[in-house]
Amino acid sequence: MIIPPQKQPQTHITIDLAGPEGNAFALIGLAKRLAKQHGLDPEPIVNKMMSEDYVNLVHTLNFHFGHCLILIEPPGGLG
């Protein structure tokens, strides 16, 4: 099926880490939802995300779900 460019389904979720969706709790919730959608157990992923600081949380999220996310880094970097 050929779809015009403006009608193409979105294949990535874009997260602005400087905005409210970049909040640690929001990112953990996103990881849980994505894990379930991909048939993964969210518990070990969330445990790893919570094991250190925010930078680790973002890197863990990107490691597991970077194939379907676009993470926009804040102007000053992650930390």
N, CA, C, O and CB atoms as a CASP TS submission, in Angstrom:
PFRMAT TS
TARGET T0000
AUTHOR 0000-0000-0000
METHOD Language model
MODEL 1
PARENT N/A
ATOM      1  N   MET     1       0.843  -1.174   0.000  1.00  0.00           N
ATOM      2  CA  MET     1       0.000   0.000   0.000  1.00  0.00           C
ATOM      3  C   MET     1       0.886   1.234   0.000  1.00  0.00           C
ATOM      4  O   MET     1       1.825   1.323   0.791  1.00  0.00           O
ATOM      5  CB  MET     1      -0.958   0.000   1.213  1.00  0.00           C
ATOM      6  N   ILE     2       0.601   2.168  -0.864  1.00  0.00           N
ATOM      7  CA  ILE     2       1.346   3.422  -0.925  1.00  0.00           C
ATOM      8  C   ILE     2       0.553   4.477  -0.164  1.00  0.00           C
ATOM      9  O   ILE     2      -0.640   4.672  -0.394  1.00  0.00           O
ATOM     10  CB  ILE     2       1.602   3.866  -2.408  1.00  0.00           C
ATOM     11  N   ILE     3       1.245   5.147   0.745  1.00  0.00           N
ATOM     12  CA  ILE     3       0.609   6.157   1.591  1.00  0.00           C
ATOM     13  C   ILE     3       1.302   7.493   1.341  1.00  0.00           C
ATOM     14  O   ILE     3       2.532   7.543   1.316  1.00  0.00           O
ATOM     15  CB  ILE     3       0.679   5.758   3.109  1.00  0.00           C
ATOM     16  N   PRO     4       0.549   8.574   1.155  1.00  0.00           N
ATOM     17  CA  PRO     4       1.179   9.890   1.012  1.00  0.00           C
ATOM     18  C   PRO     4       2.027  10.216   2.246  1.00  0.00           C
ATOM     19  O   PRO     4       1.722   9.745   3.341  1.00  0.00           O
ATOM     20  CB  PRO     4       0.106  10.983   0.794  1.00  0.00           C
ATOM     21  N   PRO     5       3.090  11.018   2.081  1.00  0.00           N
ATOM     22  CA  PRO     5       4.004  11.300   3.199  1.00  0.00           C
ATOM     23  C   PRO     5       3.314  11.770   4.469  1.00  0.00           C
ATOM     24  O   PRO     5       3.688  11.332   5.558  1.00  0.00           O
ATOM     25  CB  PRO     5       4.995  12.333   2.782  1.00  0.00           C
ATOM     26  N   GLN     6       2.320  12.645   4.370  1.00  0.00           N
ATOM     27  CA  GLN     6       1.663  13.157   5.570  1.00  0.00           C
ATOM     28  C   GLN     6       0.782  12.115   6.246  1.00  0.00           C
ATOM     29  O   GLN     6       0.354  12.320   7.381  1.00  0.00           O
ATOM     30  CB  GLN     6       0.836  14.370   5.225  1.00  0.00           C
ATOM     31  N   LYS     7       0.504  11.008   5.577  1.00  0.00           N
ATOM     32  CA  LYS     7      -0.353   9.955   6.125  1.00  0.00           C
ATOM     33  C   LYS     7       0.434   8.751   6.635  1.00  0.00           C
ATOM     34  O   LYS     7      -0.162   7.776   7.093  1.00  0.00           O
ATOM     35  CB  LYS     7      -1.336   9.501   5.076  1.00  0.00           C
ATOM     36  N   GLN     8       1.758   8.805   6.564  1.00  0.00           N
ATOM     37  CA  GLN     8       2.557   7.666   7.004  1.00  0.00           C
ATOM     38  C   GLN     8       2.403   7.470   8.515  1.00  0.00           C
ATOM     39  O   GLN     8       2.401   8.440   9.273  1.00  0.00           O
ATOM     40  CB  GLN     8       4.046   7.869   6.630  1.00  0.00           C
ATOM     41  N   PRO     9       2.275   6.229   8.943  1.00  0.00           N
ATOM     42  CA  PRO     9       2.170   5.985  10.381  1.00  0.00           C
ATOM     43  C   PRO     9       3.470   6.368  11.081  1.00  0.00           C
ATOM     44  O   PRO     9       4.561   6.173  10.545  1.00  0.00           O
ATOM     45  CB  PRO     9       1.828   4.507  10.658  1.00  0.00           C
ATOM     46  N   GLN    10       3.337   6.912  12.280  1.00  0.00           N
ATOM     47  CA  GLN    10       4.508   7.290  13.062  1.00  0.00           C
ATOM     48  C   GLN    10       5.187   6.028  13.570  1.00  0.00           C
ATOM     49  O   GLN    10       4.552   5.187  14.206  1.00  0.00           O
ATOM     50  CB  GLN    10       4.119   8.225  14.244  1.00  0.00           C
ATOM     51  N   THR    11       6.471   5.897  13.289  1.00  0.00           N
ATOM     52  CA  THR    11       7.192   4.704  13.693  1.00  0.00           C
ATOM     53  C   THR    11       8.032   4.929  14.945  1.00  0.00           C
ATOM     54  O   THR    11       8.481   3.969  15.572  1.00  0.00           O
ATOM     55  CB  THR    11       8.071   4.232  12.567  1.00  0.00           C
ATOM     56  N   HIS    12       8.247   6.180  15.310  1.00  0.00           N
ATOM     57  CA  HIS    12       9.037   6.494  16.495  1.00  0.00           C
ATOM     58  C   HIS    12       8.252   7.420  17.421  1.00  0.00           C
ATOM     59  O   HIS    12       7.441   8.230  16.975  1.00  0.00           O
ATOM     60  CB  HIS    12      10.379   7.140  16.097  1.00  0.00           C
ATOM     61  N   ILE    13       8.507   7.283  18.696  1.00  0.00           N
ATOM     62  CA  ILE    13       7.955   8.186  19.700  1.00  0.00           C
ATOM     63  C   ILE    13       9.041   9.206  20.003  1.00  0.00           C
ATOM     64  O   ILE    13      10.167   8.832  20.333  1.00  0.00           O
ATOM     65  CB  ILE    13       7.491   7.415  21.006  1.00  0.00           C
ATOM     66  N   THR    14       8.718  10.482  19.897  1.00  0.00           N
ATOM     67  CA  THR    14       9.686  11.534  20.175  1.00  0.00           C
ATOM     68  C   THR    14       9.465  12.060  21.580  1.00  0.00           C
ATOM     69  O   THR    14       8.358  12.457  21.944  1.00  0.00           O
ATOM     70  CB  THR    14       9.580  12.676  19.141  1.00  0.00           C
ATOM     71  N   ILE    15      10.534  12.056  22.364  1.00  0.00           N
ATOM     72  CA  ILE    15      10.488  12.521  23.752  1.00  0.00           C
ATOM     73  C   ILE    15      11.479  13.665  23.914  1.00  0.00           C
ATOM     74  O   ILE    15      12.675  13.500  23.673  1.00  0.00           O
ATOM     75  CB  ILE    15      10.808  11.360  24.753  1.00  0.00           C
ATOM     76  N   ASP    16      10.977  14.825  24.321  1.00  0.00           N
ATOM     77  CA  ASP    16      11.838  15.957  24.651  1.00  0.00           C
ATOM     78  C   ASP    16      12.207  15.809  26.127  1.00  0.00           C
ATOM     79  O   ASP    16      11.369  16.017  27.004  1.00  0.00           O
ATOM     80  CB  ASP    16      11.126  17.350  24.358  1.00  0.00           C
ATOM     81  N   LEU    17      13.447  15.454  26.394  1.00  0.00           N
ATOM     82  CA  LEU    17      13.867  15.190  27.771  1.00  0.00           C
ATOM     83  C   LEU    17      13.823  16.431  28.645  1.00  0.00           C
ATOM     84  O   LEU    17      13.844  16.320  29.871  1.00  0.00           O
ATOM     85  CB  LEU    17      15.262  14.618  27.784  1.00  0.00           C
ATOM     86  N   ALA    18      13.762  17.621  28.036  1.00  0.00           N
ATOM     87  CA  ALA    18      13.663  18.862  28.803  1.00  0.00           C
ATOM     88  C   ALA    18      12.216  19.170  29.178  1.00  0.00           C
ATOM     89  O   ALA    18      11.969  20.022  30.032  1.00  0.00           O
ATOM     90  CB  ALA    18      14.257  20.026  28.007  1.00  0.00           C
ATOM     91  N   GLY    19      11.265  18.496  28.559  1.00  0.00           N
ATOM     92  CA  GLY    19       9.851  18.745  28.808  1.00  0.00           C
ATOM     93  C   GLY    19       9.283  17.794  29.846  1.00  0.00           C
ATOM     94  O   GLY    19      10.007  16.966  30.399  1.00  0.00           O
ATOM     95  N   PRO    20       7.992  17.911  30.109  1.00  0.00           N
ATOM     96  CA  PRO    20       7.350  17.074  31.128  1.00  0.00           C
ATOM     97  C   PRO    20       7.414  15.579  30.823  1.00  0.00           C
ATOM     98  O   PRO    20       7.430  14.759  31.741  1.00  0.00           O
ATOM     99  CB  PRO    20       5.914  17.484  31.282  1.00  0.00           C
ATOM    100  N   GLU    21       7.450  15.220  29.531  1.00  0.00           N
ATOM    101  CA  GLU    21       7.545  13.799  29.190  1.00  0.00           C
ATOM    102  C   GLU    21       8.939  13.237  29.457  1.00  0.00           C
ATOM    103  O   GLU    21       9.140  12.024  29.390  1.00  0.00           O
ATOM    104  CB  GLU    21       7.178  13.588  27.728  1.00  0.00           C
ATOM    105  N   GLY    22       9.905  14.108  29.760  1.00  0.00           N
ATOM    106  CA  GLY    22      11.258  13.675  30.106  1.00  0.00           C
ATOM    107  C   GLY    22      11.439  13.446  31.597  1.00  0.00           C
ATOM    108  O   GLY    22      12.526  13.084  32.047  1.00  0.00           O
ATOM    109  N   ASN    23      10.386  13.654  32.356  1.00  0.00           N
ATOM    110  CA  ASN    23      10.392  13.380  33.796  1.00  0.00           C
ATOM    111  C   ASN    23      10.699  11.904  34.032  1.00  0.00           C
ATOM    112  O   ASN    23      10.230  11.042  33.290  1.00  0.00           O
ATOM    113  CB  ASN    23       9.027  13.766  34.441  1.00  0.00           C
ATOM    114  N   ALA    24      11.486  11.615  35.065  1.00  0.00           N
ATOM    115  CA  ALA    24      11.894  10.232  35.341  1.00  0.00           C
ATOM    116  C   ALA    24      10.691   9.300  35.484  1.00  0.00           C
ATOM    117  O   ALA    24      10.709   8.184  34.965  1.00  0.00           O
ATOM    118  CB  ALA    24      12.743  10.178  36.612  1.00  0.00           C
ATOM    119  N   PHE    25       9.656   9.745  36.178  1.00  0.00           N
ATOM    120  CA  PHE    25       8.480   8.893  36.374  1.00  0.00           C
ATOM    121  C   PHE    25       7.756   8.647  35.055  1.00  0.00           C
ATOM    122  O   PHE    25       7.254   7.548  34.819  1.00  0.00           O
ATOM    123  CB  PHE    25       7.519   9.530  37.389  1.00  0.00           C
ATOM    124  N   ALA    26       7.699   9.655  34.200  1.00  0.00           N
ATOM    125  CA  ALA    26       7.070   9.487  32.889  1.00  0.00           C
ATOM    126  C   ALA    26       7.865   8.497  32.035  1.00  0.00           C
ATOM    127  O   ALA    26       7.282   7.675  31.329  1.00  0.00           O
ATOM    128  CB  ALA    26       6.955  10.846  32.166  1.00  0.00           C
ATOM    129  N   LEU    27       9.189   8.577  32.101  1.00  0.00           N
ATOM    130  CA  LEU    27      10.033   7.666  31.318  1.00  0.00           C
ATOM    131  C   LEU    27       9.918   6.229  31.821  1.00  0.00           C
ATOM    132  O   LEU    27       9.943   5.288  31.027  1.00  0.00           O
ATOM    133  CB  LEU    27      11.498   8.120  31.371  1.00  0.00           C
ATOM    134  N   ILE    28       9.793   6.060  33.114  1.00  0.00           N
ATOM    135  CA  ILE    28       9.604   4.713  33.672  1.00  0.00           C
ATOM    136  C   ILE    28       8.255   4.147  33.219  1.00  0.00           C
ATOM    137  O   ILE    28       8.159   2.978  32.848  1.00  0.00           O
ATOM    138  CB  ILE    28       9.686   4.741  35.230  1.00  0.00           C
ATOM    139  N   GLY    29       7.229   4.977  33.254  1.00  0.00           N
ATOM    140  CA  GLY    29       5.917   4.539  32.767  1.00  0.00           C
ATOM    141  C   GLY    29       5.961   4.159  31.291  1.00  0.00           C
ATOM    142  O   GLY    29       5.355   3.170  30.879  1.00  0.00           O
ATOM    143  N   LEU    30       6.676   4.946  30.506  1.00  0.00           N
ATOM    144  CA  LEU    30       6.834   4.652  29.081  1.00  0.00           C
ATOM    145  C   LEU    30       7.553   3.317  28.891  1.00  0.00           C
ATOM    146  O   LEU    30       7.151   2.506  28.056  1.00  0.00           O
ATOM    147  CB  LEU    30       7.611   5.785  28.376  1.00  0.00           C
ATOM    148  N   ALA    31       8.607   3.091  29.659  1.00  0.00           N
ATOM    149  CA  ALA    31       9.353   1.833  29.560  1.00  0.00           C
ATOM    150  C   ALA    31       8.454   0.640  29.882  1.00  0.00           C
ATOM    151  O   ALA    31       8.537  -0.394  29.220  1.00  0.00           O
ATOM    152  CB  ALA    31      10.567   1.852  30.507  1.00  0.00           C
ATOM    153  N   LYS    32       7.610   0.776  30.877  1.00  0.00           N
ATOM    154  CA  LYS    32       6.690  -0.310  31.232  1.00  0.00           C
ATOM    155  C   LYS    32       5.740  -0.612  30.076  1.00  0.00           C
ATOM    156  O   LYS    32       5.523  -1.771  29.725  1.00  0.00           O
ATOM    157  CB  LYS    32       5.886   0.054  32.498  1.00  0.00           C
ATOM    158  N   ARG    33       5.176   0.451  29.485  1.00  0.00           N
ATOM    159  CA  ARG    33       4.244   0.260  28.366  1.00  0.00           C
ATOM    160  C   ARG    33       4.938  -0.356  27.158  1.00  0.00           C
ATOM    161  O   ARG    33       4.407  -1.275  26.534  1.00  0.00           O
ATOM    162  CB  ARG    33       3.607   1.594  27.972  1.00  0.00           C
ATOM    163  N   LEU    34       6.121   0.148  26.829  1.00  0.00           N
ATOM    164  CA  LEU    34       6.840  -0.385  25.677  1.00  0.00           C
ATOM    165  C   LEU    34       7.263  -1.837  25.893  1.00  0.00           C
ATOM    166  O   LEU    34       7.197  -2.652  24.973  1.00  0.00           O
ATOM    167  CB  LEU    34       8.061   0.471  25.381  1.00  0.00           C
ATOM    168  N   ALA    35       7.696  -2.153  27.111  1.00  0.00           N
ATOM    169  CA  ALA    35       8.091  -3.532  27.410  1.00  0.00           C
ATOM    170  C   ALA    35       6.915  -4.475  27.179  1.00  0.00           C
ATOM    171  O   ALA    35       7.064  -5.524  26.553  1.00  0.00           O
ATOM    172  CB  ALA    35       8.603  -3.653  28.867  1.00  0.00           C
ATOM    173  N   LYS    36       5.755  -4.097  27.683  1.00  0.00           N
ATOM    174  CA  LYS    36       4.571  -4.944  27.512  1.00  0.00           C
ATOM    175  C   LYS    36       4.200  -5.071  26.036  1.00  0.00           C
ATOM    176  O   LYS    36       3.825  -6.150  25.576  1.00  0.00           O
ATOM    177  CB  LYS    36       3.383  -4.374  28.308  1.00  0.00           C
ATOM    178  N   GLN    37       4.306  -3.955  25.289  1.00  0.00           N
ATOM    179  CA  GLN    37       3.980  -3.998  23.854  1.00  0.00           C
ATOM    180  C   GLN    37       4.931  -4.904  23.084  1.00  0.00           C
ATOM    181  O   GLN    37       4.553  -5.501  22.076  1.00  0.00           O
ATOM    182  CB  GLN    37       4.018  -2.591  23.259  1.00  0.00           C
ATOM    183  N   HIS    38       6.173  -5.001  23.568  1.00  0.00           N
ATOM    184  CA  HIS    38       7.169  -5.826  22.888  1.00  0.00           C
ATOM    185  C   HIS    38       7.296  -7.224  23.514  1.00  0.00           C
ATOM    186  O   HIS    38       8.207  -7.977  23.170  1.00  0.00           O
ATOM    187  CB  HIS    38       8.521  -5.126  22.912  1.00  0.00           C
ATOM    188  N   GLY    39       6.392  -7.565  24.423  1.00  0.00           N
ATOM    189  CA  GLY    39       6.389  -8.895  25.021  1.00  0.00           C
ATOM    190  C   GLY    39       7.527  -9.127  25.998  1.00  0.00           C
ATOM    191  O   GLY    39       7.952 -10.264  26.205  1.00  0.00           O
ATOM    192  N   LEU    40       8.025  -8.044  26.604  1.00  0.00           N
ATOM    193  CA  LEU    40       9.126  -8.151  27.564  1.00  0.00           C
ATOM    194  C   LEU    40       8.615  -7.968  28.989  1.00  0.00           C
ATOM    195  O   LEU    40       7.585  -7.335  29.218  1.00  0.00           O
ATOM    196  CB  LEU    40      10.218  -7.110  27.254  1.00  0.00           C
ATOM    197  N   ASP    41       9.342  -8.525  29.927  1.00  0.00           N
ATOM    198  CA  ASP    41       9.053  -8.311  31.338  1.00  0.00           C
ATOM    199  C   ASP    41       9.601  -6.934  31.713  1.00  0.00           C
ATOM    200  O   ASP    41      10.810  -6.719  31.620  1.00  0.00           O
ATOM    201  CB  ASP    41       9.678  -9.449  32.237  1.00  0.00           C
ATOM    202  N   PRO    42       8.755  -6.004  32.129  1.00  0.00           N
ATOM    203  CA  PRO    42       9.241  -4.657  32.429  1.00  0.00           C
ATOM    204  C   PRO    42      10.067  -4.559  33.714  1.00  0.00           C
ATOM    205  O   PRO    42      10.853  -3.624  33.864  1.00  0.00           O
ATOM    206  CB  PRO    42       8.078  -3.726  32.525  1.00  0.00           C
ATOM    207  N   GLU    43       9.905  -5.496  34.632  1.00  0.00           N
ATOM    208  CA  GLU    43      10.543  -5.383  35.939  1.00  0.00           C
ATOM    209  C   GLU    43      12.063  -5.246  35.892  1.00  0.00           C
ATOM    210  O   GLU    43      12.591  -4.331  36.523  1.00  0.00           O
ATOM    211  CB  GLU    43      10.190  -6.567  36.755  1.00  0.00           C
ATOM    212  N   PRO    44      12.800  -6.111  35.174  1.00  0.00           N
ATOM    213  CA  PRO    44      14.254  -5.935  35.154  1.00  0.00           C
ATOM    214  C   PRO    44      14.694  -4.630  34.475  1.00  0.00           C
ATOM    215  O   PRO    44      15.699  -4.032  34.859  1.00  0.00           O
ATOM    216  CB  PRO    44      14.897  -7.111  34.448  1.00  0.00           C
ATOM    217  N   ILE    45      13.947  -4.206  33.483  1.00  0.00           N
ATOM    218  CA  ILE    45      14.284  -2.948  32.800  1.00  0.00           C
ATOM    219  C   ILE    45      14.089  -1.776  33.758  1.00  0.00           C
ATOM    220  O   ILE    45      14.962  -0.917  33.884  1.00  0.00           O
ATOM    221  CB  ILE    45      13.412  -2.756  31.522  1.00  0.00           C
ATOM    222  N   VAL    46      12.948  -1.747  34.425  1.00  0.00           N
ATOM    223  CA  VAL    46      12.661  -0.666  35.369  1.00  0.00           C
ATOM    224  C   VAL    46      13.643  -0.697  36.538  1.00  0.00           C
ATOM    225  O   VAL    46      14.101   0.354  36.987  1.00  0.00           O
ATOM    226  CB  VAL    46      11.213  -0.771  35.887  1.00  0.00           C
ATOM    227  N   ASN    47      13.965  -1.878  37.027  1.00  0.00           N
ATOM    228  CA  ASN    47      14.943  -1.973  38.123  1.00  0.00           C
ATOM    229  C   ASN    47      16.292  -1.394  37.720  1.00  0.00           C
ATOM    230  O   ASN    47      16.929  -0.697  38.510  1.00  0.00           O
ATOM    231  CB  ASN    47      15.116  -3.431  38.559  1.00  0.00           C
ATOM    232  N   LYS    48      16.733  -1.676  36.500  1.00  0.00           N
ATOM    233  CA  LYS    48      17.990  -1.125  36.000  1.00  0.00           C
ATOM    234  C   LYS    48      17.887   0.391  35.851  1.00  0.00           C
ATOM    235  O   LYS    48      18.825   1.115  36.187  1.00  0.00           O
ATOM    236  CB  LYS    48      18.366  -1.772  34.654  1.00  0.00           C
ATOM    237  N   MET    49      16.748   0.871  35.348  1.00  0.00           N
ATOM    238  CA  MET    49      16.548   2.315  35.186  1.00  0.00           C
ATOM    239  C   MET    49      16.629   3.027  36.536  1.00  0.00           C
ATOM    240  O   MET    49      17.157   4.135  36.624  1.00  0.00           O
ATOM    241  CB  MET    49      15.189   2.600  34.514  1.00  0.00           C
ATOM    242  N   MET    50      16.109   2.396  37.580  1.00  0.00           N
ATOM    243  CA  MET    50      16.054   3.024  38.902  1.00  0.00           C
ATOM    244  C   MET    50      17.307   2.773  39.737  1.00  0.00           C
ATOM    245  O   MET    50      17.409   3.275  40.856  1.00  0.00           O
ATOM    246  CB  MET    50      14.846   2.523  39.652  1.00  0.00           C
ATOM    247  N   SER    51      18.249   2.015  39.217  1.00  0.00           N
ATOM    248  CA  SER    51      19.403   1.607  40.018  1.00  0.00           C
ATOM    249  C   SER    51      20.447   2.698  40.212  1.00  0.00           C
ATOM    250  O   SER    51      21.274   2.611  41.120  1.00  0.00           O
ATOM    251  CB  SER    51      20.048   0.430  39.386  1.00  0.00           C
ATOM    252  N   GLU    52      20.415   3.719  39.370  1.00  0.00           N
ATOM    253  CA  GLU    52      21.419   4.784  39.465  1.00  0.00           C
ATOM    254  C   GLU    52      20.748   6.141  39.284  1.00  0.00           C
ATOM    255  O   GLU    52      19.664   6.386  39.813  1.00  0.00           O
ATOM    256  CB  GLU    52      22.539   4.586  38.407  1.00  0.00           C
ATOM    257  N   ASP    53      21.401   7.011  38.536  1.00  0.00           N
ATOM    258  CA  ASP    53      20.912   8.372  38.358  1.00  0.00           C
ATOM    259  C   ASP    53      20.092   8.525  37.071  1.00  0.00           C
ATOM    260  O   ASP    53      19.822   7.549  36.370  1.00  0.00           O
ATOM    261  CB  ASP    53      22.084   9.345  38.346  1.00  0.00           C
ATOM    262  N   TYR    54      19.705   9.765  36.779  1.00  0.00           N
ATOM    263  CA  TYR    54      18.879  10.064  35.611  1.00  0.00           C
ATOM    264  C   TYR    54      19.582   9.687  34.307  1.00  0.00           C
ATOM    265  O   TYR    54      18.941   9.197  33.376  1.00  0.00           O
ATOM    266  CB  TYR    54      18.515  11.544  35.594  1.00  0.00           C
ATOM    267  N   VAL    55      20.877   9.909  34.237  1.00  0.00           N
ATOM    268  CA  VAL    55      21.625   9.572  33.023  1.00  0.00           C
ATOM    269  C   VAL    55      21.519   8.071  32.754  1.00  0.00           C
ATOM    270  O   VAL    55      21.278   7.660  31.619  1.00  0.00           O
ATOM    271  CB  VAL    55      23.118  10.000  33.153  1.00  0.00           C
ATOM    272  N   ASN    56      21.694   7.260  33.783  1.00  0.00           N
ATOM    273  CA  ASN    56      21.537   5.810  33.651  1.00  0.00           C
ATOM    274  C   ASN    56      20.122   5.452  33.220  1.00  0.00           C
ATOM    275  O   ASN    56      19.930   4.569  32.383  1.00  0.00           O
ATOM    276  CB  ASN    56      21.877   5.110  34.972  1.00  0.00           C
ATOM    277  N   LEU    57      19.137   6.131  33.784  1.00  0.00           N
ATOM    278  CA  LEU    57      17.742   5.878  33.450  1.00  0.00           C
ATOM    279  C   LEU    57      17.524   6.084  31.948  1.00  0.00           C
ATOM    280  O   LEU    57      16.932   5.240  31.276  1.00  0.00           O
ATOM    281  CB  LEU    57      16.805   6.800  34.271  1.00  0.00           C
ATOM    282  N   VAL    58      18.010   7.216  31.430  1.00  0.00           N
ATOM    283  CA  VAL    58      17.841   7.524  30.007  1.00  0.00           C
ATOM    284  C   VAL    58      18.625   6.545  29.138  1.00  0.00           C
ATOM    285  O   VAL    58      18.121   6.084  28.113  1.00  0.00           O
ATOM    286  CB  VAL    58      18.290   8.964  29.712  1.00  0.00           C
ATOM    287  N   HIS    59      19.839   6.228  29.537  1.00  0.00           N
ATOM    288  CA  HIS    59      20.651   5.293  28.742  1.00  0.00           C
ATOM    289  C   HIS    59      20.018   3.901  28.717  1.00  0.00           C
ATOM    290  O   HIS    59      20.041   3.230  27.685  1.00  0.00           O
ATOM    291  CB  HIS    59      22.085   5.209  29.308  1.00  0.00           C
ATOM    292  N   THR    60      19.462   3.470  29.826  1.00  0.00           N
ATOM    293  CA  THR    60      18.800   2.159  29.880  1.00  0.00           C
ATOM    294  C   THR    60      17.567   2.152  28.982  1.00  0.00           C
ATOM    295  O   THR    60      17.336   1.196  28.242  1.00  0.00           O
ATOM    296  CB  THR    60      18.405   1.803  31.335  1.00  0.00           C
ATOM    297  N   LEU    61      16.780   3.220  29.050  1.00  0.00           N
ATOM    298  CA  LEU    61      15.608   3.335  28.175  1.00  0.00           C
ATOM    299  C   LEU    61      16.035   3.277  26.712  1.00  0.00           C
ATOM    300  O   LEU    61      15.430   2.563  25.912  1.00  0.00           O
ATOM    301  CB  LEU    61      14.839   4.649  28.459  1.00  0.00           C
ATOM    302  N   ASN    62      17.070   4.024  26.368  1.00  0.00           N
ATOM    303  CA  ASN    62      17.563   4.050  24.991  1.00  0.00           C
ATOM    304  C   ASN    62      18.122   2.685  24.567  1.00  0.00           C
ATOM    305  O   ASN    62      17.925   2.265  23.427  1.00  0.00           O
ATOM    306  CB  ASN    62      18.641   5.128  24.838  1.00  0.00           C
ATOM    307  N   PHE    63      18.802   2.010  25.455  1.00  0.00           N
ATOM    308  CA  PHE    63      19.363   0.686  25.146  1.00  0.00           C
ATOM    309  C   PHE    63      18.259  -0.293  24.754  1.00  0.00           C
ATOM    310  O   PHE    63      18.386  -1.026  23.773  1.00  0.00           O
ATOM    311  CB  PHE    63      20.153   0.138  26.355  1.00  0.00           C
ATOM    312  N   HIS    64      17.182  -0.296  25.528  1.00  0.00           N
ATOM    313  CA  HIS    64      16.115  -1.274  25.299  1.00  0.00           C
ATOM    314  C   HIS    64      15.134  -0.854  24.207  1.00  0.00           C
ATOM    315  O   HIS    64      14.599  -1.702  23.492  1.00  0.00           O
ATOM    316  CB  HIS    64      15.362  -1.508  26.579  1.00  0.00           C
ATOM    317  N   PHE    65      14.897   0.451  24.078  1.00  0.00           N
ATOM    318  CA  PHE    65      13.830   0.902  23.184  1.00  0.00           C
ATOM    319  C   PHE    65      14.262   1.987  22.203  1.00  0.00           C
ATOM    320  O   PHE    65      13.414   2.638  21.592  1.00  0.00           O
ATOM    321  CB  PHE    65      12.684   1.407  23.995  1.00  0.00           C
ATOM    322  N   GLY    66      15.557   2.187  22.045  1.00  0.00           N
ATOM    323  CA  GLY    66      16.061   3.198  21.121  1.00  0.00           C
ATOM    324  C   GLY    66      15.613   2.990  19.692  1.00  0.00           C
ATOM    325  O   GLY    66      15.589   3.935  18.903  1.00  0.00           O
ATOM    326  N   HIS    67      15.257   1.765  19.350  1.00  0.00           N
ATOM    327  CA  HIS    67      14.787   1.469  17.993  1.00  0.00           C
ATOM    328  C   HIS    67      13.421   2.087  17.703  1.00  0.00           C
ATOM    329  O   HIS    67      13.044   2.221  16.539  1.00  0.00           O
ATOM    330  CB  HIS    67      14.720  -0.034  17.783  1.00  0.00           C
ATOM    331  N   CYS    68      12.676   2.464  18.741  1.00  0.00           N
ATOM    332  CA  CYS    68      11.349   3.046  18.521  1.00  0.00           C
ATOM    333  C   CYS    68      11.183   4.399  19.197  1.00  0.00           C
ATOM    334  O   CYS    68      10.070   4.918  19.276  1.00  0.00           O
ATOM    335  CB  CYS    68      10.282   2.100  19.020  1.00  0.00           C
ATOM    336  N   LEU    69      12.283   4.979  19.688  1.00  0.00           N
ATOM    337  CA  LEU    69      12.242   6.281  20.354  1.00  0.00           C
ATOM    338  C   LEU    69      13.204   7.260  19.705  1.00  0.00           C
ATOM    339  O   LEU    69      14.243   6.873  19.171  1.00  0.00           O
ATOM    340  CB  LEU    69      12.572   6.134  21.837  1.00  0.00           C
ATOM    341  N   ILE    70      12.845   8.524  19.759  1.00  0.00           N
ATOM    342  CA  ILE    70      13.768   9.610  19.463  1.00  0.00           C
ATOM    343  C   ILE    70      13.814  10.435  20.740  1.00  0.00           C
ATOM    344  O   ILE    70      12.820  11.050  21.126  1.00  0.00           O
ATOM    345  CB  ILE    70      13.317  10.475  18.189  1.00  0.00           C
ATOM    346  N   LEU    71      14.963  10.446  21.390  1.00  0.00           N
ATOM    347  CA  LEU    71      15.146  11.196  22.632  1.00  0.00           C
ATOM    348  C   LEU    71      15.870  12.496  22.324  1.00  0.00           C
ATOM    349  O   LEU    71      16.997  12.480  21.828  1.00  0.00           O
ATOM    350  CB  LEU    71      15.935  10.361  23.682  1.00  0.00           C
ATOM    351  N   ILE    72      15.230  13.621  22.616  1.00  0.00           N
ATOM    352  CA  ILE    72      15.830  14.918  22.363  1.00  0.00           C
ATOM    353  C   ILE    72      16.500  15.386  23.648  1.00  0.00           C
ATOM    354  O   ILE    72      15.853  15.613  24.670  1.00  0.00           O
ATOM    355  CB  ILE    72      14.769  15.951  21.868  1.00  0.00           C
ATOM    356  N   GLU    73      17.820  15.520  23.559  1.00  0.00           N
ATOM    357  CA  GLU    73      18.627  15.886  24.729  1.00  0.00           C
ATOM    358  C   GLU    73      18.376  17.345  25.103  1.00  0.00           C
ATOM    359  O   GLU    73      18.223  18.191  24.222  1.00  0.00           O
ATOM    360  CB  GLU    73      20.135  15.651  24.453  1.00  0.00           C
ATOM    361  N   PRO    74      18.334  17.648  26.413  1.00  0.00           N
ATOM    362  CA  PRO    74      18.165  19.041  26.847  1.00  0.00           C
ATOM    363  C   PRO    74      19.370  19.882  26.400  1.00  0.00           C
ATOM    364  O   PRO    74      20.449  19.335  26.174  1.00  0.00           O
ATOM    365  CB  PRO    74      17.991  19.116  28.395  1.00  0.00           C
ATOM    366  N   PRO    75      19.196  21.210  26.271  1.00  0.00           N
ATOM    367  CA  PRO    75      20.276  22.082  25.818  1.00  0.00           C
ATOM    368  C   PRO    75      21.582  21.933  26.596  1.00  0.00           C
ATOM    369  O   PRO    75      22.656  22.002  25.999  1.00  0.00           O
ATOM    370  CB  PRO    75      19.827  23.493  25.897  1.00  0.00           C
ATOM    371  N   GLY    76      21.519  21.732  27.896  1.00  0.00           N
ATOM    372  CA  GLY    76      22.719  21.599  28.704  1.00  0.00           C
ATOM    373  C   GLY    76      23.245  20.177  28.822  1.00  0.00           C
ATOM    374  O   GLY    76      24.188  19.930  29.574  1.00  0.00           O
ATOM    375  N   GLY    77      22.657  19.249  28.099  1.00  0.00           N
ATOM    376  CA  GLY    77      23.057  17.848  28.199  1.00  0.00           C
ATOM    377  C   GLY    77      22.274  17.137  29.285  1.00  0.00           C
ATOM    378  O   GLY    77      21.394  17.723  29.916  1.00  0.00           O
ATOM    379  N   LEU    78      22.594  15.889  29.495  1.00  0.00           N
ATOM    380  CA  LEU    78      21.870  15.088  30.489  1.00  0.00           C
ATOM    381  C   LEU    78      22.315  15.336  31.926  1.00  0.00           C
ATOM    382  O   LEU    78      21.557  15.097  32.867  1.00  0.00           O
ATOM    383  CB  LEU    78      22.033  13.634  30.174  1.00  0.00           C
ATOM    384  N   GLY    79      23.504  15.801  32.088  1.00  0.00           N
ATOM    385  CA  GLY    79      23.890  16.034  33.466  1.00  0.00           C
ATOM    386  C   GLY    79      25.323  16.087  33.753  1.00  0.00           C
ATOM    387  O   GLY    79      25.716  16.282  34.903  1.00  0.00           O
TER
END
